[in-house]
Amino acid sequence: DLLLEGPCVDDPQDWGGAKVCGLLTEVIDPWVLVGVGVNVNILPEAMPSALAYPATSLRIALRREVELALVRRAMLGAVVAGVLGG
């Protein structure tokens, strides 16, 4: 379960002022492609030091390793619910 306790997601992509995910969009007329990137199990020492914005990962924020399949299911479930209006 990815229910989060403790830190609050301030912005859709921020966690305590640090970026945990991002969106990339590209227009290929007549379509708009959307890509989603989530920092899941990146350790603090693996974070690049020269970033424009501070970054974090779910693993850092939750202080435990996160199962990738759980993240995929949660994200796909959110997309399907959004598409189906649920």
C-alpha positions in Angstrom: 0.0 0.0 0.0 1.3 3.4 -0.9 -0.7 5.3 1.7 1.6 8.0 3.0 2.0 9.0 6.6 4.2 11.8 7.8 5.4 14.1 5.1 2.8 15.6 2.9 2.9 16.1 -0.8 2.8 19.9 -1.2 2.5 20.0 -4.9 1.7 17.2 -7.3 5.4 16.7 -8.0 7.0 17.9 -4.8 7.6 16.3 -1.4 8.8 18.7 1.3 10.1 21.1 -1.4 12.0 18.4 -3.3 11.0 17.1 -6.7 9.9 13.4 -6.6 8.4 13.1 -10.1 7.8 15.0 -13.3 5.9 15.2 -16.5 7.2 15.5 -20.0 4.9 16.5 -22.8 5.4 16.7 -26.5 3.0 17.7 -29.2 3.0 15.6 -32.3 0.0 17.1 -34.2 -2.8 16.1 -33.6 -1.6 14.3 -30.5 -0.1 15.3 -27.2 2.1 12.6 -25.7 2.6 12.7 -21.9 5.4 10.9 -20.1 5.7 10.5 -16.3 8.9 9.9 -14.4 9.0 9.0 -10.7 12.1 8.8 -8.5 11.3 5.6 -6.7 14.3 3.8 -5.1 17.1 6.3 -5.7 19.4 6.6 -2.7 20.6 10.0 -1.5 24.2 9.4 -2.6 23.0 8.6 -6.1 21.2 11.9 -6.5 23.1 14.3 -8.9 24.5 17.3 -7.0 24.1 19.9 -9.7 20.3 20.0 -10.1 18.3 23.1 -10.8 15.8 22.0 -8.1 16.3 19.7 -5.1 15.3 16.1 -5.8 14.2 13.2 -3.6 12.7 9.7 -4.1 10.0 7.7 -2.5 12.6 5.6 -0.9 14.2 8.6 0.8 10.9 10.1 1.8 9.5 6.9 3.2 12.8 5.6 4.6 12.3 2.2 3.0 12.6 0.5 -0.3 9.4 0.7 -2.4 8.1 -2.1 -4.6 8.1 -1.0 -8.2 5.1 -3.2 -9.0 3.1 -1.3 -6.3 4.0 2.0 -7.9 3.1 0.8 -11.4 -0.3 -0.5 -10.1 -1.1 2.8 -8.3 -0.2 4.9 -11.3 -2.1 2.8 -13.8 -5.1 2.6 -11.5 -5.1 6.4 -11.3 -4.8 6.8 -15.1 -7.6 4.2 -15.7 -9.8 5.9 -13.1 -9.2 9.3 -14.7 -10.0 8.0 -18.2 -13.1 6.2 -17.0 -14.2 9.1 -14.8 -14.0 7.1 -11.6 
